[in-house]
Amino acid sequence: MASRVDGKVAFITGAARGQGRSHAVRLAQEGADIIAVDICRGFDGSPAPAATPEDLAETADLVKNLDRRIVTAQVDVRDYAALKAALHAGVEELGRLDIIVANAGIGTTGVTAHKMSESSWDETIDINLGGVWKTVKAGVPHLVAGGRGGSIIITSSVGGLKAYPQVGHYVTAKHGVVGLMRTFAVELGAQNVRVNTVHPTHVCSPLLMNEPTYRLFRPDLDNPGPDDLAPICQSFHHLPIPWVDPVDISNAVLFLASDEARFITGVTLPVDAGSMLK
Protein backbone atom coordinates (compact mmCIF):
# COMPACT_ATOMS: atom_id res chain seq x y z
CA MET A 1 0.00 0.00 0.00
CA ALA A 2 1.16 3.52 -0.79
CA SER A 3 1.44 5.96 2.08
CA ARG A 4 0.79 9.57 1.07
CA VAL A 5 -1.80 9.88 3.87
CA ASP A 6 -0.72 6.89 5.93
CA GLY A 7 -2.21 6.77 9.43
CA LYS A 8 -4.51 9.73 8.86
CA VAL A 9 -8.30 9.82 9.20
CA ALA A 10 -10.53 11.50 6.62
CA PHE A 11 -14.13 12.63 7.07
CA ILE A 12 -16.01 12.51 3.75
CA THR A 13 -19.59 13.60 3.06
CA GLY A 14 -21.65 12.32 0.15
CA ALA A 15 -19.62 9.12 0.25
CA ALA A 16 -22.19 6.56 -0.89
CA ARG A 17 -21.19 6.73 -4.56
CA GLY A 18 -19.74 8.94 -7.29
CA GLN A 19 -16.99 11.34 -6.31
CA GLY A 20 -17.45 10.76 -2.59
CA ARG A 21 -16.96 7.02 -2.90
CA SER A 22 -13.97 7.57 -5.16
CA HIS A 23 -12.40 9.93 -2.60
CA ALA A 24 -12.88 7.38 0.17
CA VAL A 25 -11.28 4.60 -1.87
CA ARG A 26 -8.40 6.73 -3.15
CA LEU A 27 -7.49 8.04 0.30
CA ALA A 28 -7.75 4.52 1.72
CA GLN A 29 -5.41 3.27 -1.00
CA GLU A 30 -2.87 5.76 0.31
CA GLY A 31 -3.23 4.70 3.95
CA ALA A 32 -6.13 6.70 5.43
CA ASP A 33 -8.99 5.44 7.55
CA ILE A 34 -12.39 6.88 6.67
CA ILE A 35 -15.45 8.39 8.32
CA ALA A 36 -18.09 8.33 5.58
CA VAL A 37 -21.57 9.83 5.64
CA ASP A 38 -24.35 10.19 3.10
CA ILE A 39 -28.05 11.06 3.17
CA CYS A 40 -28.79 7.91 1.12
CA ARG A 41 -31.89 9.21 -0.62
CA GLY A 42 -32.84 11.21 -3.69
CA PHE A 43 -34.11 14.75 -4.19
CA ASP A 44 -37.08 16.11 -6.08
CA GLY A 45 -35.92 17.79 -9.26
CA SER A 46 -32.59 15.99 -9.35
CA PRO A 47 -32.01 13.89 -12.46
CA ALA A 48 -29.70 11.52 -10.57
CA PRO A 49 -31.16 8.30 -9.17
CA ALA A 50 -31.28 8.14 -5.39
CA ALA A 51 -28.27 6.95 -3.43
CA THR A 52 -29.12 4.12 -1.04
CA PRO A 53 -27.88 2.62 2.23
CA GLU A 54 -26.64 -0.28 0.12
CA ASP A 55 -24.46 2.14 -1.86
CA LEU A 56 -22.89 3.39 1.37
CA ALA A 57 -22.34 -0.18 2.52
CA GLU A 58 -20.59 -0.90 -0.79
CA THR A 59 -18.28 2.06 -0.19
CA ALA A 60 -17.48 0.59 3.22
CA ASP A 61 -16.69 -2.80 1.70
CA LEU A 62 -14.35 -1.24 -0.86
CA VAL A 63 -12.42 0.52 1.90
CA LYS A 64 -12.31 -2.59 4.10
CA ASN A 65 -10.98 -4.60 1.17
CA LEU A 66 -7.98 -2.25 1.24
CA ASP A 67 -7.36 -3.24 4.89
CA ARG A 68 -8.40 0.19 6.13
CA ARG A 69 -10.97 1.00 8.78
CA ILE A 70 -14.19 2.86 8.02
CA VAL A 71 -17.10 4.19 10.06
CA THR A 72 -20.32 5.06 8.21
CA ALA A 73 -23.52 6.90 9.07
CA GLN A 74 -26.65 7.98 7.23
CA VAL A 75 -26.68 11.75 7.77
CA ASP A 76 -28.16 14.84 6.13
CA VAL A 77 -25.51 17.58 6.03
CA ARG A 78 -28.23 20.12 6.79
CA ASP A 79 -28.63 18.52 10.24
CA TYR A 80 -25.71 19.90 12.23
CA ALA A 81 -26.47 17.94 15.42
CA ALA A 82 -26.55 14.62 13.54
CA LEU A 83 -23.46 15.53 11.55
CA LYS A 84 -21.55 16.46 14.69
CA ALA A 85 -22.63 13.27 16.47
CA ALA A 86 -21.65 11.02 13.56
CA LEU A 87 -18.25 12.66 13.28
CA HIS A 88 -17.66 12.48 17.03
CA ALA A 89 -18.49 8.75 16.99
CA GLY A 90 -16.08 8.21 14.11
CA VAL A 91 -13.27 10.08 15.81
CA GLU A 92 -13.89 8.14 19.03
CA GLU A 93 -13.52 4.87 17.14
CA LEU A 94 -10.65 5.80 14.82
CA GLY A 95 -8.77 8.02 17.26
CA ARG A 96 -8.17 11.25 15.33
CA LEU A 97 -9.16 13.50 12.44
CA ASP A 98 -6.78 14.95 9.85
CA ILE A 99 -8.74 15.52 6.63
CA ILE A 100 -12.19 16.89 5.87
CA VAL A 101 -13.64 16.41 2.39
CA ALA A 102 -16.87 18.41 2.17
CA ASN A 103 -18.18 16.73 -0.96
CA ALA A 104 -21.94 16.28 -0.48
CA GLY A 105 -24.07 18.26 -2.88
CA ILE A 106 -27.01 18.10 -5.25
CA GLY A 107 -27.69 19.26 -8.77
CA THR A 108 -31.25 19.98 -9.83
CA THR A 109 -32.58 21.05 -13.17
CA GLY A 110 -33.68 24.64 -13.06
CA VAL A 111 -35.08 27.65 -14.81
CA THR A 112 -33.87 31.21 -15.07
CA ALA A 113 -33.12 32.68 -11.67
CA HIS A 114 -36.08 35.05 -11.57
CA LYS A 115 -38.50 32.19 -12.27
CA MET A 116 -36.98 29.66 -9.84
CA SER A 117 -39.13 28.43 -6.97
CA GLU A 118 -38.14 29.37 -3.44
CA SER A 119 -38.12 25.71 -2.42
CA SER A 120 -35.66 24.76 -5.16
CA TRP A 121 -33.41 27.72 -4.32
CA ASP A 122 -33.50 27.09 -0.57
CA GLU A 123 -32.81 23.36 -0.84
CA THR A 124 -29.76 23.81 -3.06
CA ILE A 125 -28.29 26.64 -0.99
CA ASP A 126 -28.95 24.77 2.26
CA ILE A 127 -27.17 21.62 1.05
CA ASN A 128 -24.45 22.88 -1.28
CA LEU A 129 -23.43 25.88 0.83
CA GLY A 130 -24.94 25.52 4.29
CA GLY A 131 -24.09 21.82 4.42
CA VAL A 132 -20.45 22.57 3.59
CA TRP A 133 -20.27 25.14 6.39
CA LYS A 134 -21.82 22.67 8.86
CA THR A 135 -19.43 19.91 7.76
CA VAL A 136 -16.37 22.06 8.32
CA LYS A 137 -17.81 23.55 11.51
CA ALA A 138 -18.28 20.04 12.92
CA GLY A 139 -14.76 18.97 12.00
CA VAL A 140 -12.59 21.96 12.89
CA PRO A 141 -12.59 21.39 16.68
CA HIS A 142 -11.19 17.89 16.11
CA LEU A 143 -8.46 19.18 13.78
CA VAL A 144 -7.45 21.90 16.24
CA ALA A 145 -7.58 19.58 19.26
CA GLY A 146 -5.27 17.13 17.50
CA GLY A 147 -2.53 19.74 17.33
CA ARG A 148 -1.21 18.35 14.04
CA GLY A 149 -2.91 20.76 11.67
CA GLY A 150 -4.92 19.28 8.85
CA SER A 151 -6.40 19.70 5.40
CA ILE A 152 -9.92 20.69 4.40
CA ILE A 153 -10.98 20.15 0.80
CA ILE A 154 -14.31 21.51 -0.41
CA THR A 155 -15.94 20.36 -3.63
CA SER A 156 -16.99 23.35 -5.70
CA SER A 157 -17.36 23.25 -9.50
CA VAL A 158 -16.34 25.11 -12.61
CA GLY A 159 -19.73 26.63 -11.86
CA GLY A 160 -18.09 28.10 -8.77
CA LEU A 161 -15.75 30.13 -10.99
CA LYS A 162 -18.04 31.15 -13.85
CA ALA A 163 -21.76 31.30 -14.56
CA TYR A 164 -24.10 28.98 -16.43
CA PRO A 165 -27.73 29.70 -17.25
CA GLN A 166 -30.73 28.07 -15.56
CA VAL A 167 -28.75 26.75 -12.60
CA GLY A 168 -28.42 29.99 -10.65
CA HIS A 169 -29.01 28.25 -7.33
CA TYR A 170 -26.15 25.81 -8.02
CA VAL A 171 -23.79 28.47 -9.37
CA THR A 172 -24.48 30.72 -6.38
CA ALA A 173 -23.80 27.94 -3.87
CA LYS A 174 -20.62 26.84 -5.63
CA HIS A 175 -19.35 30.43 -5.76
CA GLY A 176 -20.29 30.76 -2.10
CA VAL A 177 -18.12 27.88 -0.96
CA VAL A 178 -15.10 29.67 -2.47
CA GLY A 179 -15.70 32.58 -0.11
CA LEU A 180 -16.23 30.15 2.73
CA MET A 181 -12.99 28.34 1.88
CA ARG A 182 -11.00 31.56 1.84
CA THR A 183 -12.49 32.63 5.17
CA PHE A 184 -11.61 29.33 6.82
CA ALA A 185 -8.12 29.43 5.27
CA VAL A 186 -7.50 32.84 6.87
CA GLU A 187 -9.03 31.90 10.21
CA LEU A 188 -7.34 28.49 10.55
CA GLY A 189 -3.91 29.17 9.07
CA ALA A 190 -2.32 29.81 12.45
CA GLN A 191 -3.38 26.29 13.51
CA ASN A 192 -1.66 24.87 10.40
CA VAL A 193 -5.01 23.87 8.92
CA ARG A 194 -5.07 24.27 5.14
CA VAL A 195 -8.31 24.89 3.24
CA ASN A 196 -8.79 24.62 -0.53
CA THR A 197 -11.50 23.99 -3.13
CA VAL A 198 -11.55 21.66 -6.13
CA HIS A 199 -13.55 22.61 -9.22
CA PRO A 200 -14.59 19.67 -11.39
CA THR A 201 -15.99 19.93 -14.88
CA HIS A 202 -18.42 17.23 -16.05
CA VAL A 203 -17.71 14.02 -14.12
CA CYS A 204 -18.68 10.53 -15.23
CA SER A 205 -20.88 9.83 -12.22
CA PRO A 206 -24.62 9.29 -11.59
CA LEU A 207 -25.21 13.04 -11.43
CA LEU A 208 -24.33 13.29 -15.15
CA MET A 209 -24.94 9.79 -16.43
CA ASN A 210 -28.69 9.43 -16.23
CA GLU A 211 -31.60 9.39 -18.65
CA PRO A 212 -33.13 12.77 -17.70
CA THR A 213 -29.79 14.49 -18.35
CA TYR A 214 -29.41 12.76 -21.71
CA ARG A 215 -32.88 13.97 -22.68
CA LEU A 216 -32.23 17.47 -21.36
CA PHE A 217 -29.20 17.91 -23.61
CA ARG A 218 -30.54 15.93 -26.58
CA PRO A 219 -34.29 16.61 -26.81
CA ASP A 220 -34.01 16.02 -30.54
CA LEU A 221 -33.52 12.29 -30.03
CA ASP A 222 -36.06 9.65 -28.99
CA ASN A 223 -33.71 7.55 -26.88
CA PRO A 224 -30.45 9.43 -26.21
CA GLY A 225 -27.56 7.89 -24.32
CA PRO A 226 -23.99 8.68 -23.22
CA ASP A 227 -22.64 8.67 -26.78
CA ASP A 228 -25.16 11.34 -27.72
CA LEU A 229 -24.27 13.48 -24.70
CA ALA A 230 -20.51 13.21 -25.26
CA PRO A 231 -20.09 15.74 -28.12
CA ILE A 232 -21.99 18.39 -26.18
CA CYS A 233 -19.91 17.86 -23.05
CA GLN A 234 -16.70 17.87 -25.09
CA SER A 235 -17.63 21.30 -26.48
CA PHE A 236 -17.10 22.72 -22.98
CA HIS A 237 -13.42 21.71 -22.98
CA HIS A 238 -10.15 22.40 -24.74
CA LEU A 239 -8.80 18.91 -24.09
CA PRO A 240 -10.45 16.38 -26.40
CA ILE A 241 -12.59 14.64 -23.76
CA PRO A 242 -16.27 14.94 -22.80
CA TRP A 243 -15.83 14.38 -19.06
CA VAL A 244 -13.37 13.34 -16.40
CA ASP A 245 -13.61 10.30 -14.13
CA PRO A 246 -14.26 10.53 -10.37
CA VAL A 247 -10.70 9.35 -9.70
CA ASP A 248 -9.36 12.42 -11.50
CA ILE A 249 -11.01 14.56 -8.83
CA SER A 250 -9.89 12.13 -6.13
CA ASN A 251 -6.27 12.51 -7.21
CA ALA A 252 -6.58 16.27 -6.72
CA VAL A 253 -8.19 15.71 -3.31
CA LEU A 254 -5.40 13.32 -2.36
CA PHE A 255 -2.74 15.83 -3.37
CA LEU A 256 -4.33 18.60 -1.31
CA ALA A 257 -4.76 16.22 1.65
CA SER A 258 -1.15 15.05 1.55
CA ASP A 259 2.03 16.64 2.82
CA GLU A 260 2.96 17.31 -0.80
CA ALA A 261 0.59 20.28 -0.51
CA ARG A 262 1.71 21.25 2.99
CA PHE A 263 2.07 24.95 2.13
CA ILE A 264 -0.92 25.22 -0.23
CA THR A 265 -3.96 26.96 1.22
CA GLY A 266 -6.67 29.26 -0.11
CA VAL A 267 -6.41 27.79 -3.63
CA THR A 268 -9.16 27.13 -6.18
CA LEU A 269 -7.98 24.07 -8.12
CA PRO A 270 -9.85 23.30 -11.37
CA VAL A 271 -9.89 19.77 -12.74
CA ASP A 272 -11.64 20.88 -15.87
CA ALA A 273 -9.99 19.76 -19.13
CA GLY A 274 -9.49 23.42 -19.98
CA SER A 275 -13.09 24.47 -19.39
CA MET A 276 -12.03 27.63 -17.56
CA LEU A 277 -10.23 28.78 -20.71
CA LYS A 278 -13.53 29.00 -22.58
KAMO-V193275 format. One record per residue. RES is the residue in one small letter. PHI is phi in radians with two decimals (999 if undefined). Layout:
BEGIN
res:RES phi:PHI
res:RES phi:PHI
END
This chain:
BEGIN
res:m phi:999
res:a phi:-1.24
res:s phi:-2.50
res:r phi:-1.23
res:v phi:-2.29
res:d phi:-1.04
res:g phi:1.40
res:k phi:-1.61
res:v phi:-2.11
res:a phi:-2.04
res:f phi:-1.80
res:i phi:-2.21
res:t phi:-1.74
res:g phi:1.14
res:a phi:-1.66
res:a phi:-1.22
res:r phi:-2.87
res:g phi:1.02
res:q phi:-1.09
res:g phi:-1.07
res:r phi:-1.09
res:s phi:-1.05
res:h phi:-1.09
res:a phi:-1.07
res:v phi:-1.17
res:r phi:-1.15
res:l phi:-1.19
res:a phi:-1.14
res:q phi:-1.02
res:e phi:-1.77
res:g phi:1.86
res:a phi:-1.54
res:d phi:-1.60
res:i phi:-2.25
res:i phi:-1.94
res:a phi:-2.12
res:v phi:-2.25
res:d phi:-2.81
res:i phi:-1.26
res:c phi:1.02
res:r phi:-2.75
res:g phi:-1.64
res:f phi:-2.36
res:d phi:-1.04
res:g phi:1.54
res:s phi:-1.55
res:p phi:-1.29
res:a phi:-1.31
res:p phi:-1.13
res:a phi:-1.16
res:a phi:-1.24
res:t phi:-2.28
res:p phi:-1.00
res:e phi:-1.14
res:d phi:-1.09
res:l phi:-1.14
res:a phi:-1.12
res:e phi:-1.16
res:t phi:-1.00
res:a phi:-1.06
res:d phi:-1.11
res:l phi:-1.08
res:v phi:-1.22
res:k phi:-1.11
res:n phi:-1.15
res:l phi:-1.65
res:d phi:1.09
res:r phi:-1.99
res:r phi:-1.53
res:i phi:-2.59
res:v phi:-2.08
res:t phi:-2.11
res:a phi:-2.72
res:q phi:-1.60
res:v phi:-2.43
res:d phi:-1.62
res:v phi:-1.15
res:r phi:-1.34
res:d phi:-1.71
res:y phi:-1.08
res:a phi:-1.06
res:a phi:-1.19
res:l phi:-1.10
res:k phi:-1.09
res:a phi:-1.15
res:a phi:-1.12
res:l phi:-1.17
res:h phi:-1.05
res:a phi:-1.10
res:g phi:-1.13
res:v phi:-1.16
res:e phi:-1.04
res:e phi:-1.36
res:l phi:-1.69
res:g phi:1.68
res:r phi:-3.00
res:l phi:-2.52
res:d phi:-2.21
res:i phi:-2.36
res:i phi:-2.08
res:v phi:-2.07
res:a phi:-1.48
res:n phi:-1.87
res:a phi:-1.04
res:g phi:-3.01
res:i phi:-2.20
res:g phi:-2.28
res:t phi:-2.11
res:t phi:-1.16
res:g phi:-2.36
res:v phi:-2.32
res:t phi:-1.03
res:a phi:-1.03
res:h phi:-1.35
res:k phi:-1.87
res:m phi:-1.23
res:s phi:-1.26
res:e phi:-1.08
res:s phi:-1.15
res:s phi:-1.14
res:w phi:-1.02
res:d phi:-1.09
res:e phi:-1.09
res:t phi:-1.16
res:i phi:-1.11
res:d phi:-1.12
res:i phi:-1.50
res:n phi:-1.35
res:l phi:-2.02
res:g phi:-1.06
res:g phi:-1.14
res:v phi:-1.15
res:w phi:-1.03
res:k phi:-1.16
res:t phi:-1.08
res:v phi:-1.18
res:k phi:-0.98
res:a phi:-1.18
res:g phi:-1.55
res:v phi:-0.99
res:p phi:-0.99
res:h phi:-1.23
res:l phi:-1.09
res:v phi:-1.16
res:a phi:-1.11
res:g phi:-1.21
res:g phi:1.22
res:r phi:-1.93
res:g phi:1.32
res:g phi:2.91
res:s phi:-2.35
res:i phi:-2.02
res:i phi:-2.12
res:i phi:-1.93
res:t phi:-1.43
res:s phi:-1.81
res:s phi:-3.05
res:v phi:-1.03
res:g phi:-1.26
res:g phi:-1.65
res:l phi:-2.14
res:k phi:-2.64
res:a phi:-1.69
res:y phi:-2.29
res:p phi:-1.33
res:q phi:1.19
res:v phi:-2.34
res:g phi:-1.06
res:h phi:-1.13
res:y phi:-1.18
res:v phi:-1.05
res:t phi:-1.11
res:a phi:-1.12
res:k phi:-1.27
res:h phi:-1.19
res:g phi:-1.06
res:v phi:-1.21
res:v phi:-1.17
res:g phi:-1.10
res:l phi:-1.11
res:m phi:-1.01
res:r phi:-1.14
res:t phi:-1.11
res:f phi:-1.10
res:a phi:-1.06
res:v phi:-1.21
res:e phi:-1.28
res:l phi:-1.87
res:g phi:-1.02
res:a phi:-1.13
res:q phi:-1.61
res:n phi:1.06
res:v phi:-1.78
res:r phi:-1.68
res:v phi:-2.39
res:n phi:-2.51
res:t phi:-2.04
res:v phi:-1.96
res:h phi:-2.25
res:p phi:-1.28
res:t phi:-1.49
res:h phi:-0.99
res:v phi:-2.12
res:c phi:-1.30
res:s phi:-2.50
res:p phi:-1.03
res:l phi:-1.17
res:l phi:-1.77
res:m phi:-1.57
res:n phi:-2.71
res:e phi:-1.07
res:p phi:-1.04
res:t phi:-1.21
res:y phi:-1.01
res:r phi:-1.25
res:l phi:-1.10
res:f phi:-1.49
res:r phi:-2.25
res:p phi:-1.19
res:d phi:-1.38
res:l phi:-1.93
res:d phi:-1.31
res:n phi:-2.46
res:p phi:-1.23
res:g phi:-2.43
res:p phi:-0.99
res:d phi:-1.14
res:d phi:-1.38
res:l phi:-1.33
res:a phi:-0.96
res:p phi:-1.10
res:i phi:-1.19
res:c phi:-1.11
res:q phi:-1.12
res:s phi:-1.16
res:f phi:-1.39
res:h phi:-2.08
res:h phi:-1.59
res:l phi:-1.26
res:p phi:-1.43
res:i phi:-2.40
res:p phi:-1.48
res:w phi:-2.79
res:v phi:-1.78
res:d phi:-1.64
res:p phi:-0.92
res:v phi:-1.14
res:d phi:-1.13
res:i phi:-1.26
res:s phi:-1.08
res:n phi:-1.13
res:a phi:-1.19
res:v phi:-1.06
res:l phi:-1.03
res:f phi:-1.01
res:l phi:-1.19
res:a phi:-1.37
res:s phi:-1.52
res:d phi:-1.22
res:e phi:-1.07
res:a phi:-1.90
res:r phi:-1.10
res:f phi:-2.01
res:i phi:-1.83
res:t phi:-2.59
res:g phi:1.32
res:v phi:-1.80
res:t phi:-1.77
res:l phi:-1.87
res:p phi:-1.31
res:v phi:-2.15
res:d phi:-2.39
res:a phi:0.92
res:g phi:1.52
res:s phi:-1.06
res:m phi:-1.25
res:l phi:-1.51
res:k phi:-1.75
END
